[in-house]
Amino acid sequence: MRQAMVQEQTLQLKMNQSLIQSIQLLQFTGVEIVEYIQEISKENPLIEEVNFDYEISSFKQGNSNDVSIGEMNQAELTMYEQLKSQLYAISVPDNLREAVHFGIDSLNEDGYLDIDVVSWAEQCHMTMDEADEALGLIQQLEPAGIGARTLQECIQLQLPDYGAFLEELLADHLDWVAEEDISQISDHFQLSEDEAAEVLKQIQACHPKPGQLLSAKKTEYIIPEAYIYEEGRRLENFLL
């Protein structure tokens, strides 16, 4: 067999030193780039020395608590997602699971049930007893007060130990609560003034919009492009 020389054209990707160095620089932070430039300026006499009038070590210390990119992009659960994730901790009958999810999706942003129970039962093909049971399951979730239909019910869910006394106070004598009328509350319910004052204190500590406690708070981070510092009587700046 005769051997022959064949010319073949191929395309290969090769990185030169300049490209490798550029890729490395892209991975540096602003401070690391400054350190790198200062280091090579000492090794290469042809490079003019870079002089920054600030202490890099103190700059690092002052920014040691900066938030990482991973933390900035961390996804936050909505109120509805957080409530549904709690269902695994309570016993939800299989025949009510979809209805409970429907009820959670029917809450407004303050955590109140935004649908009539009769309509809820009709749309989920439940009896009224099943609808009440589904609502009771939602009202077991945290924070207390979730799933309430009125402000009075929201407070009652947060203060279950007061029972019928609190229900009557909020239903028939809400003006005494608003006016902080300790004397009237004390006389009507045969309580000492200290006990009446404690009841008012507990009511005032309740959160009127419990859903807000689960709302996703979006934090806006500001990444500076430059730092300005005082040098003597002059203001100097350092671009990142």
C-alpha positions in Angstrom: 0.0 0.0 0.0 1.4 3.4 -1.0 1.5 6.0 1.6 0.4 9.5 0.6 0.5 12.9 2.2 -2.9 14.4 2.6 -3.5 18.0 3.5 -6.5 18.4 5.9 -7.9 21.7 7.3 -9.2 21.6 10.8 -10.5 24.3 13.2 -9.2 24.3 16.8 -9.9 26.7 19.6 -6.8 27.7 21.5 -6.6 30.3 24.2 -3.6 32.6 24.1 -2.1 34.1 27.3 -4.0 37.3 26.9 -7.4 35.6 26.8 -6.5 33.4 29.8 -5.5 36.5 31.8 -8.8 38.2 30.8 -10.8 35.3 32.0 -9.0 35.3 35.3 -9.5 39.0 35.8 -13.3 38.6 35.3 -13.4 36.4 38.4 -11.8 39.0 40.6 -13.6 41.4 42.9 -12.9 45.1 42.8 -10.4 44.8 45.7 -8.7 41.8 44.2 -8.1 43.6 41.0 -6.5 46.5 42.9 -4.2 44.0 44.7 -3.4 42.3 41.4 -2.4 45.5 39.7 -0.3 46.6 42.6 1.5 43.3 42.6 2.4 43.2 38.9 3.5 46.9 39.0 6.2 45.8 41.5 7.3 42.9 39.2 7.3 44.8 35.9 9.3 48.0 35.8 7.5 49.1 32.6 4.2 49.3 34.4 3.6 52.6 36.3 2.9 51.9 39.9 -0.8 52.4 40.9 -1.2 54.4 44.1 -4.6 54.3 45.9 -5.0 56.6 48.8 -7.0 54.3 51.0 -6.3 51.3 53.1 -7.4 48.1 51.4 -7.5 46.1 54.6 -9.9 48.5 56.2 -12.0 48.5 53.1 -12.3 44.7 53.3 -13.2 44.8 57.0 -15.8 47.4 56.3 -17.4 45.2 53.7 -17.0 41.8 55.4 -20.8 41.6 56.0 -21.8 42.2 52.3 -24.6 39.9 51.1 -23.6 37.3 48.6 -25.2 37.0 45.2 -26.7 33.7 46.2 -28.5 35.3 49.1 -29.7 38.2 46.9 -31.3 35.8 44.5 -32.8 33.5 47.1 -36.5 32.8 46.3 -39.0 33.6 48.9 -42.3 31.7 49.4 -45.6 33.5 49.1 -48.1 33.4 52.0 -50.1 30.8 50.1 -47.1 28.5 49.7 -46.1 28.9 53.3 -49.6 28.0 54.5 -49.8 24.9 52.2 -46.5 23.7 53.4 -47.9 23.6 57.0 -50.6 21.2 56.0 -48.2 18.3 56.3 -48.1 18.9 60.1 -51.8 18.5 60.6 -54.2 15.7 59.7 -56.2 16.7 56.6 -58.7 14.1 55.4 -58.2 13.1 51.8 -61.7 14.1 50.8 -61.0 17.7 52.1 -57.5 18.2 50.8 -58.5 20.0 47.6 -61.1 22.1 49.4 -58.5 23.2 51.9 -56.1 24.2 49.1 -59.0 26.1 47.5 -59.7 27.8 50.8 -56.1 28.9 51.2 -56.1 30.3 47.7 -59.3 32.2 48.6 -57.6 34.2 51.4 -56.8 37.8 50.7 -53.3 39.2 51.4 -54.2 40.0 55.0 -55.1 36.4 55.6 -58.9 36.8 55.8 -61.2 34.3 54.0 -62.3 36.2 50.9 -65.1 33.9 49.8 -68.5 33.1 51.3 -68.5 29.6 53.0 -71.7 28.7 51.1 -70.0 29.5 47.7 -66.9 27.6 48.9 -69.0 24.5 49.7 -70.8 24.7 46.3 -67.7 25.1 44.2 -65.9 22.3 46.0 -69.0 20.0 46.1 -69.0 19.9 49.9 -71.7 19.9 52.6 -71.7 22.9 55.0 -70.3 20.6 57.7 -67.4 19.7 55.5 -66.9 23.4 54.6 -66.8 24.3 58.3 -64.3 21.5 58.9 -62.1 22.7 56.1 -62.2 26.2 57.5 -61.3 24.9 60.9 -58.2 23.2 59.4 -57.1 26.4 57.8 -57.6 28.3 61.1 -55.2 25.9 62.8 -52.3 27.2 60.6 -49.8 29.8 61.8 -49.8 32.6 62.4 -52.9 32.5 64.5 -55.8 34.5 63.0 -55.3 33.1 59.5 -58.7 32.2 57.9 -60.8 34.6 59.9 -63.8 36.2 58.3 -64.0 39.3 60.5 -61.7 41.2 62.8 -63.5 39.9 65.8 -63.0 36.3 64.7 -59.3 37.1 63.9 -58.8 38.3 67.5 -60.7 35.3 68.9 -58.4 32.9 67.0 -55.4 34.6 68.5 -56.9 34.5 72.1 -58.7 31.1 72.3 -58.4 30.9 76.1 -60.9 33.7 76.7 -63.8 31.7 75.0 -67.4 33.0 75.3 -66.3 36.0 77.3 -64.2 37.4 74.5 -66.9 36.6 71.9 -69.5 38.7 73.8 -67.0 41.5 74.5 -66.1 41.9 70.8 -69.6 41.3 69.4 -71.6 43.5 71.8 -69.2 45.9 73.4 -66.5 46.6 70.9 -66.8 50.3 71.7 -65.5 49.6 75.2 -62.4 48.0 73.7 -61.9 50.9 71.3 -62.3 53.5 74.1 -60.2 51.3 76.5 -63.1 51.6 79.0 -61.7 49.4 81.8 -64.4 50.4 84.3 -67.3 49.3 82.0 -65.6 46.0 81.2 -64.8 45.4 84.8 -68.3 46.1 86.0 -70.2 44.2 83.3 -68.1 41.1 83.4 -67.4 41.2 87.1 -63.6 41.5 86.7 -61.1 43.4 88.7 -59.7 46.5 87.0 -56.4 44.7 86.7 -58.0 41.8 85.0 -59.9 44.0 82.6 -56.7 46.0 81.8 -54.9 42.7 81.1 -57.7 41.7 78.6 -57.3 44.9 76.8 -53.6 44.5 76.7 -54.0 41.0 75.1 -56.4 42.3 72.5 -54.2 45.2 71.6 -51.3 42.8 71.1 -53.2 40.8 68.4 -52.2 41.3 64.8 -55.2 42.6 62.8 -53.7 41.4 59.5 -51.9 38.1 60.2 -51.4 37.4 56.5 -49.0 40.3 56.4 -46.7 38.3 58.7 -46.1 35.8 55.9 -45.8 38.3 53.0 -42.6 38.1 51.0 -40.6 41.2 51.7 -38.4 42.0 48.7 -35.1 43.5 49.8 -33.6 45.9 47.3 -29.8 45.7 47.4 -27.7 48.7 46.2 -24.3 47.8 44.7 -22.1 50.9 44.7 -20.1 51.7 41.6 -17.7 54.0 43.5 -16.7 55.0 47.0 -16.0 58.6 48.0 -13.7 59.2 50.9 -12.1 62.3 52.5 -8.4 62.8 52.1 -7.3 65.9 54.1 -9.7 68.6 52.8 -10.3 66.9 49.5 -12.9 64.4 48.5 -11.4 61.5 46.5 -13.2 58.7 44.8 -12.4 55.1 44.0 -14.2 53.4 41.1 -15.0 49.7 41.5 
